[in-house]
Amino acid sequence: MKQSKRLGPISLLLISKGPEDIIEASTTKEFQEFIYFNTFKILKDEIENNPGGDFTIFNIPNMGVRINLKPNQLSTVLEKTKHYFENKEEFEKCMAIQKLIETL
Amino acid sequence: MINPQYIKNISLMFQNLYGVDVEIEDFNDEDKDSFVTLINSLDAAVDIEVSLPLPAEPTEKDIEKMVNGNKLVKDLSDLSSYLWGVVDFLIEKMFTPKVKELIEWYLYERIDEWGEVVPYIDEEGEEIIFNTPDDLYYYSRSLYFSDK
């Protein structure tokens, strides 16, 4: 039997000097690239291999929390991710995301 | 449970990025509870130790005994120095040298002589305030994972 290797949640280390720094850190280009790129990767894998269930998209081990998404949130998240790549003019990724949206 | 302000800000961060309210699942209560218990116990031990009178100077007779190869135990500081050595060793094994240094700072230097909380200065020269062992826990986890 063929077993597909699932990507699983991505570990995200949020190093902050206090809760207020978290919002600020999330506005940096590097952080947004990390989040949206991995969001695209994980959602693609999730939709293709395990459609329909709740799942963890990120682990934040140093805070001891997981970020979970529900199936009815995926299209909004994908639209946001597509919008990010449209602004960066990465149209191949946009097309791939649009295909995923259509399969939902 | 993680500091509610962290939960709120992580939630806000993902709301900005994703446009939805993500679920934030806390999986780490047990680690934090153990850490906080450890720090509170060490803190209480340090408080007791610093409130004890200083050991008396050895007398001529004591010195004579030591010269003759006898162990001189005049008070509990002789015992506690060994025990603190064990604690240091175990903490470094459990965490990392940087976390051990931070815990030592928290126990001995966080409160100044007027009873005020002193900011910790990190490697980049930034000030961080640890009001509770919970604050120390979250920062220590960051250090731990960035060291590993």
gemmi code that builds the backbone of each chain (N, CA, C; Angstrom):
import gemmi

chains = {
    "A": [
        ("MET", (0.844, -1.198, 0.000), (0.000, 0.000, 0.000), (0.885, 1.256, 0.000)),
        ("LYS", (0.517, 2.196, -0.832), (1.317, 3.419, -0.910), (0.952, 4.358, 0.259)),
        ("GLN", (1.961, 4.788, 0.952), (1.693, 5.727, 2.049), (2.231, 7.089, 1.674)),
        ("SER", (1.377, 8.096, 1.746), (1.874, 9.434, 1.425), (2.450, 10.064, 2.679)),
        ("LYS", (3.533, 10.781, 2.493), (4.180, 11.425, 3.639), (3.526, 12.783, 3.855)),
        ("ARG", (2.871, 12.936, 5.004), (2.192, 14.192, 5.287), (3.188, 15.218, 5.806)),
        ("LEU", (2.924, 16.464, 5.458), (3.826, 17.522, 5.907), (3.671, 17.804, 7.404)),
        ("GLY", (2.433, 17.818, 7.852), (2.180, 18.090, 9.271), (2.375, 19.556, 9.592)),
        ("PRO", (2.111, 19.936, 10.846), (2.254, 21.349, 11.200), (3.708, 21.814, 11.154)),
        ("ILE", (3.887, 23.087, 10.878), (5.214, 23.699, 10.842), (5.504, 24.292, 12.229)),
        ("SER", (6.737, 24.104, 12.690), (7.105, 24.714, 13.980), (7.528, 26.162, 13.771)),
        ("LEU", (6.965, 26.998, 14.568), (7.228, 28.438, 14.464), (7.712, 28.898, 15.836)),
        ("LEU", (8.916, 29.456, 15.857), (9.474, 29.920, 17.127), (9.200, 31.416, 17.252)),
        ("LEU", (8.375, 31.773, 18.200), (8.076, 33.196, 18.404), (8.896, 33.695, 19.583)),
        ("ILE", (9.991, 34.353, 19.289), (10.825, 34.866, 20.385), (10.462, 36.327, 20.595)),
        ("SER", (9.926, 36.605, 21.750), (9.507, 37.985, 22.002), (9.871, 38.382, 23.413)),
        ("LYS", (10.024, 39.665, 23.604), (10.378, 40.166, 24.931), (9.125, 40.444, 25.750)),
        ("GLY", (7.993, 40.254, 25.134), (6.723, 40.453, 25.827), (5.600, 40.284, 24.835)),
        ("PRO", (4.360, 40.146, 25.304), (3.238, 39.891, 24.392), (3.073, 40.973, 23.331)),
        ("GLU", (3.413, 42.218, 23.682), (3.187, 43.322, 22.737), (4.102, 43.232, 21.505)),
        ("ASP", (5.261, 42.560, 21.652), (6.198, 42.443, 20.524), (5.686, 41.529, 19.419)),
        ("ILE", (4.756, 40.653, 19.779), (4.310, 39.644, 18.812), (3.643, 40.301, 17.608)),
        ("ILE", (2.789, 41.272, 17.861), (2.082, 41.941, 16.765), (3.094, 42.651, 15.860)),
        ("GLU", (4.048, 43.307, 16.493), (5.054, 44.063, 15.727), (5.875, 43.114, 14.843)),
        ("ALA", (6.273, 41.979, 15.433), (7.090, 41.014, 14.670), (6.330, 40.512, 13.448)),
        ("SER", (5.009, 40.392, 13.573), (4.227, 39.813, 12.484), (4.082, 40.755, 11.292)),
        ("THR", (4.522, 42.003, 11.436), (4.409, 42.940, 10.316), (5.671, 42.946, 9.443)),
        ("THR", (6.698, 42.192, 9.860), (7.933, 42.203, 9.058), (7.765, 41.343, 7.798)),
        ("LYS", (8.503, 41.722, 6.751), (8.417, 40.997, 5.477), (8.811, 39.536, 5.635)),
        ("GLU", (9.886, 39.299, 6.407), (10.402, 37.932, 6.568), (9.358, 37.041, 7.240)),
        ("PHE", (8.720, 37.591, 8.255), (7.732, 36.812, 8.988), (6.538, 36.483, 8.093)),
        ("GLN", (6.065, 37.495, 7.360), (4.907, 37.273, 6.494), (5.224, 36.252, 5.405)),
        ("GLU", (6.443, 36.337, 4.852), (6.841, 35.375, 3.822), (6.821, 33.962, 4.404)),
        ("PHE", (7.372, 33.826, 5.615), (7.411, 32.517, 6.277), (5.991, 31.976, 6.477)),
        ("ILE", (5.117, 32.830, 6.987), (3.751, 32.384, 7.289), (3.004, 32.018, 6.002)),
        ("TYR", (3.014, 32.925, 5.022), (2.192, 32.665, 3.834), (2.758, 31.515, 2.987)),
        ("PHE", (4.071, 31.440, 2.889), (4.660, 30.355, 2.107), (4.302, 29.003, 2.731)),
        ("ASN", (4.455, 28.917, 4.059), (4.155, 27.652, 4.734), (2.653, 27.376, 4.774)),
        ("THR", (1.860, 28.437, 4.836), (0.408, 28.256, 4.797), (0.013, 27.599, 3.475)),
        ("PHE", (0.570, 28.116, 2.398), (0.302, 27.551, 1.076), (0.694, 26.070, 1.036)),
        ("LYS", (1.907, 25.771, 1.523), (2.415, 24.389, 1.493), (1.514, 23.445, 2.296)),
        ("ILE", (1.189, 23.865, 3.523), (0.427, 22.987, 4.417), (-1.014, 22.827, 3.922)),
        ("LEU", (-1.626, 23.938, 3.483), (-3.017, 23.833, 3.034), (-3.119, 22.970, 1.779)),
        ("LYS", (-2.150, 23.098, 0.895), (-2.152, 22.277, -0.327), (-2.127, 20.798, 0.063)),
        ("ASP", (-1.221, 20.469, 0.977), (-1.089, 19.083, 1.431), (-2.367, 18.613, 2.128)),
        ("GLU", (-2.910, 19.483, 2.954), (-4.098, 19.126, 3.740), (-5.306, 18.888, 2.830)),
        ("ILE", (-5.495, 19.803, 1.885), (-6.667, 19.704, 0.999), (-6.542, 18.485, 0.085)),
        ("GLU", (-5.313, 18.225, -0.373), (-5.132, 17.101, -1.301), (-5.199, 15.745, -0.596)),
        ("ASN", (-4.762, 15.704, 0.686), (-4.656, 14.403, 1.360), (-5.659, 14.139, 2.465)),
        ("ASN", (-6.212, 15.195, 3.034), (-7.089, 14.967, 4.190), (-8.189, 16.022, 4.246)),
        ("PRO", (-8.977, 16.128, 3.173), (-9.952, 17.221, 3.170), (-11.048, 17.003, 4.218)),
        ("GLY", (-11.491, 18.097, 4.804), (-12.685, 18.002, 5.632), (-12.530, 18.064, 7.136)),
        ("GLY", (-11.319, 17.912, 7.655), (-11.188, 17.903, 9.123), (-10.511, 19.150, 9.669)),
        ("ASP", (-10.642, 19.361, 10.998), (-9.862, 20.424, 11.647), (-8.396, 19.989, 11.618)),
        ("PHE", (-7.471, 20.922, 11.591), (-6.065, 20.523, 11.636), (-5.188, 21.636, 12.192)),
        ("THR", (-3.997, 21.220, 12.619), (-3.016, 22.172, 13.157), (-2.134, 22.640, 12.023)),
        ("ILE", (-2.022, 23.955, 11.881), (-1.167, 24.489, 10.808), (0.209, 24.874, 11.336)),
        ("PHE", (0.263, 25.437, 12.547), (1.558, 25.788, 13.159), (1.603, 25.304, 14.598)),
        ("ASN", (2.808, 24.870, 15.005), (3.118, 24.645, 16.421), (3.995, 25.795, 16.863)),
        ("ILE", (3.731, 26.343, 18.021), (4.659, 27.350, 18.568), (5.220, 26.753, 19.852)),
        ("PRO", (6.307, 25.939, 19.739), (6.724, 25.136, 20.891), (7.152, 25.959, 22.106)),
        ("ASN", (7.774, 27.114, 21.853), (8.247, 27.878, 23.027), (7.116, 28.587, 23.762)),
        ("MET", (5.944, 28.650, 23.152), (4.782, 29.218, 23.854), (3.838, 28.104, 24.298)),
        ("GLY", (4.103, 26.884, 23.810), (3.251, 25.758, 24.183), (1.868, 25.804, 23.562)),
        ("VAL", (1.772, 26.366, 22.347), (0.445, 26.423, 21.712), (0.485, 25.915, 20.268)),
        ("ARG", (-0.688, 25.494, 19.826), (-0.868, 25.094, 18.426), (-1.901, 26.018, 17.797)),
        ("ILE", (-1.719, 26.288, 16.516), (-2.683, 27.108, 15.782), (-3.502, 26.168, 14.906)),
        ("ASN", (-4.788, 26.124, 15.164), (-5.663, 25.196, 14.442), (-6.616, 25.946, 13.509)),
        ("LEU", (-6.910, 25.299, 12.394), (-7.876, 25.870, 11.439), (-9.037, 24.913, 11.241)),
        ("LYS", (-10.200, 25.485, 10.955), (-11.389, 24.670, 10.672), (-11.623, 24.677, 9.156)),
        ("PRO", (-12.259, 23.624, 8.637), (-12.458, 23.539, 7.179), (-13.163, 24.765, 6.602)),
        ("ASN", (-14.139, 25.334, 7.354), (-14.883, 26.478, 6.787), (-14.055, 27.772, 6.773)),
        ("GLN", (-12.847, 27.739, 7.307), (-11.989, 28.936, 7.296), (-10.996, 28.913, 6.131)),
        ("LEU", (-10.892, 27.748, 5.470), (-9.803, 27.584, 4.495), (-9.884, 28.540, 3.317)),
        ("SER", (-11.105, 28.771, 2.795), (-11.178, 29.620, 1.605), (-10.743, 31.053, 1.935)),
        ("THR", (-11.119, 31.556, 3.112), (-10.695, 32.915, 3.493), (-9.171, 32.976, 3.645)),
        ("VAL", (-8.609, 31.949, 4.283), (-7.148, 31.924, 4.483), (-6.432, 31.839, 3.134)),
        ("LEU", (-6.989, 31.014, 2.244), (-6.364, 30.885, 0.922), (-6.463, 32.194, 0.132)),
        ("GLU", (-7.607, 32.874, 0.239), (-7.759, 34.169, -0.456), (-6.717, 35.169, 0.054)),
        ("LYS", (-6.533, 35.195, 1.360), (-5.528, 36.107, 1.942), (-4.124, 35.753, 1.445)),
        ("THR", (-3.859, 34.436, 1.394), (-2.537, 33.964, 0.951), (-2.338, 34.329, -0.528)),
        ("LYS", (-3.386, 34.138, -1.319), (-3.304, 34.482, -2.751), (-3.042, 35.988, -2.917)),
        ("HIS", (-3.754, 36.773, -2.133), (-3.592, 38.233, -2.197), (-2.140, 38.633, -1.892)),
        ("TYR", (-1.534, 37.937, -0.921), (-0.139, 38.227, -0.573), (0.774, 37.952, -1.782)),
        ("PHE", (0.560, 36.794, -2.435), (1.426, 36.462, -3.569), (1.110, 37.317, -4.811)),
        ("GLU", (-0.132, 37.791, -4.927), (-0.470, 38.718, -6.031), (0.350, 40.000, -5.884)),
        ("ASN", (0.414, 40.503, -4.650), (1.194, 41.725, -4.414), (2.669, 41.533, -4.719)),
        ("LYS", (3.135, 40.289, -4.557), (4.541, 40.000, -4.853), (4.735, 39.579, -6.321)),
        ("GLU", (3.619, 39.581, -7.058), (3.623, 39.197, -8.473), (4.171, 37.784, -8.686)),
        ("GLU", (3.835, 36.897, -7.755), (4.207, 35.477, -7.904), (2.962, 34.744, -8.400)),
        ("PHE", (2.733, 34.876, -9.722), (1.446, 34.451, -10.268), (1.287, 32.934, -10.368)),
        ("GLU", (2.411, 32.207, -10.434), (2.283, 30.741, -10.456), (1.667, 30.247, -9.156)),
        ("LYS", (2.125, 30.834, -8.058), (1.570, 30.431, -6.762), (0.099, 30.838, -6.694)),
        ("CYS", (-0.213, 32.022, -7.231), (-1.607, 32.489, -7.209), (-2.517, 31.499, -7.943)),
        ("MET", (-2.036, 31.008, -9.098), (-2.850, 30.065, -9.870), (-3.051, 28.765, -9.102)),
        ("ALA", (-1.979, 28.312, -8.468), (-2.087, 27.065, -7.684), (-3.061, 27.249, -6.522)),
        ("ILE", (-3.019, 28.419, -5.895), (-3.928, 28.679, -4.762), (-5.375, 28.751, -5.269)),
        ("GLN", (-5.557, 29.403, -6.427), (-6.904, 29.510, -6.991), (-7.491, 28.113, -7.265)),
        ("LYS", (-6.647, 27.207, -7.755), (-7.098, 25.822, -8.005), (-7.558, 25.179, -6.713)),
        ("LEU", (-6.785, 25.426, -5.649), (-7.155, 24.838, -4.340), (-8.497, 25.387, -3.874)),
        ("ILE", (-8.677, 26.697, -4.071), (-9.945, 27.331, -3.638), (-11.117, 26.681, -4.378)),
        ("GLU", (-10.896, 26.411, -5.660), (-11.992, 25.817, -6.462), (-12.328, 24.391, -6.054)),
        ("THR", (-11.356, 23.705, -5.443), (-11.658, 22.318, -5.019), (-12.433, 22.268, -3.711)),
        ("LEU", (-12.489, 23.382, -3.002), (-13.157, 23.359, -1.681), (-14.676, 23.257, -1.817)),
    ],
    "B": [
        ("MET", (-1.767, 27.553, 32.131), (-2.196, 28.141, 30.854), (-1.274, 29.306, 30.481)),
        ("ILE", (-1.027, 29.460, 29.188), (-0.181, 30.551, 28.711), (-0.789, 31.905, 29.104)),
        ("ASN", (0.091, 32.879, 29.347), (-0.343, 34.244, 29.668), (-1.435, 34.676, 28.664)),
        ("PRO", (-2.613, 35.074, 29.149), (-3.724, 35.410, 28.242), (-3.380, 36.527, 27.250)),
        ("GLN", (-2.455, 37.402, 27.631), (-2.078, 38.488, 26.713), (-1.347, 37.931, 25.478)),
        ("TYR", (-0.547, 36.857, 25.699), (0.111, 36.208, 24.556), (-0.944, 35.596, 23.634)),
        ("ILE", (-1.914, 34.906, 24.245), (-2.977, 34.266, 23.452), (-3.697, 35.331, 22.617)),
        ("LYS", (-4.030, 36.438, 23.279), (-4.783, 37.500, 22.605), (-3.975, 38.052, 21.412)),
        ("ASN", (-2.674, 38.270, 21.642), (-1.866, 38.864, 20.578), (-1.539, 37.877, 19.456)),
        ("ILE", (-1.377, 36.604, 19.813), (-1.165, 35.597, 18.751), (-2.437, 35.511, 17.904)),
        ("SER", (-3.578, 35.557, 18.593), (-4.857, 35.501, 17.889), (-5.022, 36.710, 16.961)),
        ("LEU", (-4.687, 37.887, 17.474), (-4.763, 39.120, 16.657), (-3.832, 39.041, 15.450)),
        ("MET", (-2.631, 38.506, 15.712), (-1.639, 38.394, 14.637), (-2.201, 37.533, 13.490)),
        ("PHE", (-2.789, 36.368, 13.842), (-3.327, 35.494, 12.791), (-4.598, 36.066, 12.168)),
        ("GLN", (-5.336, 36.825, 12.961), (-6.529, 37.469, 12.392), (-6.092, 38.461, 11.305)),
        ("ASN", (-5.021, 39.212, 11.578), (-4.495, 40.157, 10.580), (-3.992, 39.433, 9.331)),
        ("LEU", (-3.310, 38.302, 9.561), (-2.697, 37.595, 8.435), (-3.717, 36.781, 7.641)),
        ("TYR", (-4.667, 36.153, 8.352), (-5.564, 35.187, 7.714), (-6.997, 35.707, 7.507)),
        ("GLY", (-7.369, 36.715, 8.274), (-8.746, 37.208, 8.173), (-9.764, 36.305, 8.843)),
        ("VAL", (-9.309, 35.376, 9.688), (-10.248, 34.506, 10.438), (-9.767, 34.407, 11.895)),
        ("ASP", (-10.673, 33.969, 12.778), (-10.299, 33.719, 14.176), (-9.791, 32.288, 14.292)),
        ("VAL", (-8.480, 32.117, 14.368), (-7.939, 30.750, 14.481), (-8.171, 30.238, 15.904)),
        ("GLU", (-8.146, 28.911, 16.042), (-8.226, 28.328, 17.387), (-6.797, 28.203, 17.924)),
        ("ILE", (-6.587, 28.664, 19.149), (-5.260, 28.534, 19.766), (-5.362, 27.503, 20.879)),
        ("GLU", (-4.665, 26.384, 20.667), (-4.764, 25.261, 21.607), (-3.516, 25.238, 22.492)),
        ("ASP", (-3.728, 25.270, 23.779), (-2.615, 25.252, 24.736), (-2.276, 23.796, 25.046)),
        ("PHE", (-1.032, 23.377, 24.774), (-0.703, 21.971, 25.042), (0.356, 21.819, 26.115)),
        ("ASN", (0.622, 22.880, 26.837), (1.844, 22.834, 27.624), (1.720, 23.155, 29.106)),
        ("ASP", (0.545, 23.042, 29.669), (0.347, 23.402, 31.080), (1.304, 22.676, 32.025)),
        ("GLU", (1.501, 21.379, 31.749), (2.248, 20.557, 32.699), (3.698, 21.024, 32.827)),
        ("ASP", (4.330, 21.329, 31.674), (5.722, 21.806, 31.700), (5.817, 23.103, 32.480)),
        ("LYS", (4.870, 23.989, 32.212), (4.929, 25.295, 32.871), (4.721, 25.146, 34.377)),
        ("ASP", (3.757, 24.326, 34.755), (3.487, 24.130, 36.186), (4.727, 23.590, 36.901)),
        ("SER", (5.413, 22.635, 36.271), (6.617, 22.059, 36.895), (7.692, 23.123, 37.025)),
        ("PHE", (7.863, 23.911, 35.959), (8.892, 24.954, 35.977), (8.600, 25.973, 37.086)),
        ("VAL", (7.351, 26.401, 37.164), (6.978, 27.415, 38.160), (7.179, 26.862, 39.572)),
        ("THR", (6.841, 25.585, 39.788), (7.047, 24.961, 41.104), (8.541, 24.947, 41.449)),
        ("LEU", (9.361, 24.594, 40.454), (10.816, 24.563, 40.662), (11.329, 25.947, 41.065)),
        ("ILE", (10.931, 26.967, 40.319), (11.433, 28.320, 40.585), (10.931, 28.821, 41.939)),
        ("ASN", (9.668, 28.577, 42.244), (9.142, 29.030, 43.537), (9.871, 28.354, 44.695)),
        ("SER", (10.189, 27.074, 44.538), (10.888, 26.345, 45.610), (12.311, 26.883, 45.777)),
        ("LEU", (12.988, 27.102, 44.647), (14.359, 27.633, 44.729), (14.347, 29.037, 45.327)),
        ("ASP", (13.358, 29.828, 44.929), (13.232, 31.194, 45.436), (13.061, 31.183, 46.966)),
        ("ALA", (12.218, 30.270, 47.449), (11.986, 30.163, 48.901), (13.274, 29.736, 49.603)),
        ("ALA", (14.022, 28.795, 48.977), (15.277, 28.323, 49.580), (16.298, 29.454, 49.666)),
        ("VAL", (16.375, 30.273, 48.591), (17.325, 31.398, 48.593), (16.930, 32.408, 49.674)),
        ("ASP", (15.620, 32.675, 49.792), (15.146, 33.619, 50.820), (15.580, 33.170, 52.216)),
        ("ILE", (15.415, 31.880, 52.489), (15.792, 31.356, 53.821), (17.306, 31.466, 54.001)),
        ("GLU", (18.027, 31.083, 52.968), (19.499, 31.071, 53.090), (20.058, 32.471, 53.370)),
        ("VAL", (19.537, 33.467, 52.639), (20.109, 34.817, 52.833), (19.669, 35.438, 54.166)),
        ("SER", (18.603, 34.873, 54.776), (18.176, 35.422, 56.064), (18.931, 34.802, 57.238)),
        ("LEU", (19.701, 33.741, 56.977), (20.457, 33.094, 58.060), (21.671, 33.949, 58.434)),
        ("PRO", (22.090, 33.880, 59.728), (23.290, 34.637, 60.105), (24.525, 34.104, 59.392)),
        ("LEU", (25.474, 34.997, 59.169), (26.707, 34.574, 58.493), (27.453, 33.568, 59.370)),
        ("PRO", (28.159, 32.599, 58.749), (28.888, 31.627, 59.561), (29.958, 32.312, 60.411)),
        ("ALA", (30.136, 31.761, 61.598), (31.149, 32.340, 62.500), (32.547, 32.047, 61.959)),
        ("GLU", (33.466, 32.944, 62.250), (34.866, 32.711, 61.851), (35.401, 31.496, 62.600)),
        ("PRO", (36.222, 30.649, 61.964), (36.762, 29.486, 62.697), (37.710, 29.927, 63.821)),
        ("THR", (37.609, 29.225, 64.922), (38.504, 29.537, 66.056), (39.842, 28.844, 65.834)),
        ("GLU", (40.792, 29.115, 66.764), (42.109, 28.454, 66.643), (41.977, 26.954, 66.748)),
        ("LYS", (41.051, 26.530, 67.633), (40.838, 25.077, 67.808), (40.306, 24.458, 66.515)),
        ("ASP", (39.350, 25.174, 65.857), (38.785, 24.677, 64.590), (39.889, 24.509, 63.555)),
        ("ILE", (40.730, 25.526, 63.467), (41.804, 25.485, 62.464), (42.739, 24.307, 62.753)),
        ("GLU", (42.990, 24.104, 64.052), (43.852, 22.985, 64.436), (43.245, 21.661, 63.974)),
        ("LYS", (41.912, 21.552, 64.158), (41.228, 20.317, 63.729), (41.388, 20.115, 62.223)),
        ("MET", (41.192, 21.215, 61.449), (41.266, 21.114, 59.989), (42.675, 20.720, 59.554)),
        ("VAL", (43.667, 21.319, 60.209), (45.062, 21.005, 59.874), (45.322, 19.532, 60.103)),
        ("ASN", (44.648, 18.985, 61.116), (44.833, 17.559, 61.417), (43.986, 16.643, 60.535)),
        ("GLY", (43.333, 17.213, 59.524), (42.600, 16.394, 58.549), (41.157, 16.110, 58.910)),
        ("ASN", (40.632, 16.742, 59.971), (39.219, 16.514, 60.313), (38.325, 17.466, 59.516)),
        ("LYS", (37.121, 16.989, 59.185), (36.162, 17.857, 58.507), (35.522, 18.780, 59.520)),
        ("LEU", (35.442, 20.052, 59.168), (34.864, 21.013, 60.106), (33.493, 21.436, 59.578)),
        ("VAL", (32.449, 21.078, 60.302), (31.103, 21.507, 59.917), (30.573, 22.377, 61.040)),
        ("LYS", (30.545, 23.687, 60.774), (30.129, 24.598, 61.846), (28.657, 25.020, 61.696)),
        ("ASP", (28.159, 25.019, 60.466), (26.761, 25.400, 60.254), (26.284, 24.824, 58.922)),
        ("LEU", (25.029, 25.156, 58.574), (24.431, 24.524, 57.392), (25.009, 25.017, 56.066)),
        ("SER", (25.765, 26.117, 56.092), (26.307, 26.610, 54.820), (27.255, 25.584, 54.195)),
        ("ASP", (27.902, 24.782, 55.044), (28.784, 23.737, 54.500), (27.983, 22.707, 53.710)),
        ("LEU", (26.788, 22.419, 54.220), (25.919, 21.464, 53.542), (25.281, 22.089, 52.306)),
        ("SER", (24.770, 23.326, 52.474), (24.011, 23.913, 51.364), (24.894, 24.187, 50.156)),
        ("SER", (26.179, 24.466, 50.374), (27.020, 24.723, 49.198), (27.118, 23.479, 48.317)),
        ("TYR", (27.141, 22.288, 48.966), (27.135, 21.048, 48.174), (25.797, 20.892, 47.449)),
        ("LEU", (24.711, 21.163, 48.194), (23.385, 20.974, 47.589), (23.140, 21.950, 46.437)),
        ("TRP", (23.609, 23.201, 46.598), (23.453, 24.155, 45.485), (24.248, 23.697, 44.262)),
        ("GLY", (25.389, 23.048, 44.534), (26.182, 22.502, 43.413), (25.371, 21.464, 42.647)),
        ("VAL", (24.653, 20.620, 43.385), (23.821, 19.587, 42.757), (22.687, 20.249, 41.958)),
        ("VAL", (22.052, 21.257, 42.572), (20.946, 21.954, 41.898), (21.444, 22.587, 40.591)),
        ("ASP", (22.582, 23.276, 40.667), (23.172, 23.900, 39.468), (23.379, 22.865, 38.368)),
        ("PHE", (23.967, 21.747, 38.763), (24.276, 20.687, 37.804), (22.997, 20.181, 37.127)),
        ("LEU", (21.969, 19.930, 37.949), (20.720, 19.381, 37.408), (20.011, 20.392, 36.494)),
        ("ILE", (20.021, 21.659, 36.900), (19.343, 22.680, 36.079), (20.033, 22.806, 34.723)),
        ("GLU", (21.358, 22.768, 34.741), (22.079, 22.883, 33.465), (21.792, 21.671, 32.574)),
        ("LYS", (21.661, 20.498, 33.194), (21.350, 19.282, 32.424), (19.924, 19.347, 31.857)),
        ("MET", (18.992, 19.881, 32.677), (17.584, 19.921, 32.252), (17.355, 20.950, 31.157)),
        ("PHE", (18.042, 22.084, 31.261), (17.790, 23.170, 30.323), (19.063, 23.381, 29.489)),
        ("THR", (19.596, 24.613, 29.518), (20.846, 24.892, 28.797), (21.658, 25.826, 29.702)),
        ("PRO", (22.965, 26.008, 29.420), (23.747, 26.925, 30.265), (23.140, 28.330, 30.324)),
        ("LYS", (22.590, 28.808, 29.194), (22.018, 30.162, 29.192), (20.786, 30.235, 30.094)),
        ("VAL", (19.957, 29.196, 30.048), (18.754, 29.186, 30.895), (19.182, 29.098, 32.358)),
        ("LYS", (20.224, 28.306, 32.620), (20.717, 28.199, 34.008), (21.169, 29.572, 34.509)),
        ("GLU", (21.911, 30.282, 33.668), (22.369, 31.625, 34.065), (21.187, 32.557, 34.330)),
        ("LEU", (20.173, 32.444, 33.481), (18.991, 33.301, 33.638), (18.265, 32.980, 34.955)),
        ("ILE", (18.151, 31.690, 35.262), (17.483, 31.296, 36.519), (18.281, 31.831, 37.716)),
        ("GLU", (19.604, 31.721, 37.638), (20.442, 32.255, 38.734), (20.214, 33.754, 38.893)),
        ("TRP", (20.167, 34.442, 37.747), (19.922, 35.894, 37.805), (18.573, 36.168, 38.465)),
        ("TYR", (17.568, 35.384, 38.062), (16.205, 35.585, 38.602), (16.204, 35.393, 40.118)),
        ("LEU", (16.931, 34.383, 40.580), (16.912, 34.072, 42.015), (17.697, 35.081, 42.847)),
        ("TYR", (18.816, 35.549, 42.322), (19.725, 36.354, 43.158), (19.726, 37.846, 42.836)),
        ("GLU", (19.346, 38.222, 41.616), (19.542, 39.636, 41.240), (18.276, 40.359, 40.790)),
        ("ARG", (17.206, 39.626, 40.650), (15.987, 40.250, 40.113), (15.440, 41.318, 41.052)),
        ("ILE", (15.546, 41.112, 42.347), (15.022, 42.067, 43.319), (16.193, 42.846, 43.933)),
        ("ASP", (16.127, 44.167, 43.865), (17.241, 44.948, 44.404), (17.082, 45.145, 45.921)),
        ("GLU", (18.022, 45.893, 46.506), (18.020, 46.002, 47.982), (16.816, 46.768, 48.525)),
        ("TRP", (16.100, 47.494, 47.643), (14.884, 48.198, 48.078), (13.617, 47.391, 47.787)),
        ("GLY", (13.818, 46.172, 47.312), (12.669, 45.303, 47.041), (12.015, 45.556, 45.691)),
        ("GLU", (12.698, 46.295, 44.821), (12.133, 46.596, 43.492), (12.614, 45.565, 42.465)),
        ("VAL", (11.740, 45.299, 41.470), (12.124, 44.373, 40.393), (13.071, 45.092, 39.431)),
        ("VAL", (14.226, 44.483, 39.206), (15.258, 45.063, 38.326), (15.097, 44.435, 36.936)),
        ("PRO", (15.186, 45.226, 35.846), (15.068, 44.591, 34.516), (16.278, 43.713, 34.192)),
        ("TYR", (16.015, 42.654, 33.480), (17.094, 41.796, 32.984), (17.575, 42.396, 31.658)),
        ("ILE", (18.889, 42.445, 31.464), (19.431, 42.979, 30.203), (19.869, 41.791, 29.351)),
        ("ASP", (19.237, 41.640, 28.186), (19.583, 40.472, 27.357), (20.856, 40.739, 26.549)),
        ("GLU", (21.209, 39.757, 25.686), (22.481, 39.854, 24.941), (22.503, 41.034, 23.984)),
        ("GLU", (21.317, 41.502, 23.584), (21.253, 42.665, 22.681), (21.112, 43.971, 23.444)),
        ("GLY", (21.211, 43.895, 24.750), (21.143, 45.106, 25.565), (19.723, 45.587, 25.847)),
        ("GLU", (18.738, 44.753, 25.540), (17.342, 45.157, 25.789), (16.906, 44.745, 27.197)),
        ("GLU", (16.037, 45.586, 27.769), (15.558, 45.327, 29.126), (14.293, 44.473, 29.096)),
        ("ILE", (14.278, 43.466, 29.944), (13.086, 42.606, 30.046), (12.708, 42.516, 31.522)),
        ("ILE", (11.432, 42.702, 31.792), (10.960, 42.626, 33.178), (10.316, 41.254, 33.418)),
        ("PHE", (10.790, 40.569, 34.451), (10.155, 39.314, 34.858), (9.425, 39.564, 36.168)),
        ("ASN", (8.112, 39.700, 36.075), (7.339, 39.931, 37.300), (7.009, 38.634, 38.033)),
        ("THR", (6.890, 37.554, 37.283), (6.481, 36.277, 37.894), (7.309, 35.143, 37.282)),
        ("PRO", (7.287, 33.967, 37.921), (7.956, 32.804, 37.307), (7.351, 32.451, 35.940)),
        ("ASP", (6.079, 32.808, 35.723), (5.469, 32.555, 34.400), (6.213, 33.326, 33.309)),
        ("ASP", (6.521, 34.606, 33.605), (7.256, 35.422, 32.622), (8.616, 34.781, 32.339)),
        ("LEU", (9.250, 34.314, 33.424), (10.563, 33.665, 33.273), (10.429, 32.399, 32.423)),
        ("TYR", (9.347, 31.666, 32.642), (9.106, 30.423, 31.897), (9.047, 30.688, 30.388)),
        ("TYR", (8.247, 31.677, 29.985), (8.075, 31.912, 28.539), (9.388, 32.369, 27.897)),
        ("TYR", (10.119, 33.220, 28.611), (11.390, 33.683, 28.036), (12.409, 32.538, 28.023)),
        ("SER", (12.418, 31.729, 29.098), (13.358, 30.597, 29.160), (13.095, 29.613, 28.029)),
        ("ARG", (11.839, 29.400, 27.706), (11.517, 28.492, 26.599), (12.084, 29.026, 25.285)),
        ("SER", (11.979, 30.348, 25.100), (12.551, 30.942, 23.883), (14.055, 30.691, 23.839)),
        ("LEU", (14.713, 30.925, 24.979), (16.164, 30.712, 25.034), (16.498, 29.249, 24.789)),
        ("TYR", (15.740, 28.377, 25.422), (15.980, 26.934, 25.330), (15.911, 26.470, 23.877)),
        ("PHE", (14.838, 26.873, 23.193), (14.660, 26.405, 21.813), (15.638, 27.078, 20.859)),
        ("SER", (16.074, 28.307, 21.171), (17.045, 28.939, 20.268), (18.448, 28.386, 20.516)),
        ("ASP", (18.689, 27.808, 21.701), (19.986, 27.185, 22.001), (20.104, 25.794, 21.403)),
        ("LYS", (18.947, 25.101, 21.315), (18.965, 23.683, 20.925), (19.226, 23.515, 19.430)),
    ],
}
model = gemmi.Model(1)
for chain_id, residues in chains.items():
    chain = gemmi.Chain(chain_id)
    for i, (resn, *xyz) in enumerate(residues, 1):
        res = gemmi.Residue()
        res.name, res.seqid = resn, gemmi.SeqId(i, " ")
        for name, pos in zip(("N", "CA", "C"), xyz):
            atom = gemmi.Atom()
            atom.name, atom.element = name, gemmi.Element(name[0])
            atom.pos, atom.b_iso = gemmi.Position(*pos), 0.0
            res.add_atom(atom)
        chain.add_residue(res)
    model.add_chain(chain)
structure = gemmi.Structure()
structure.add_model(model)
structure.setup_entities()
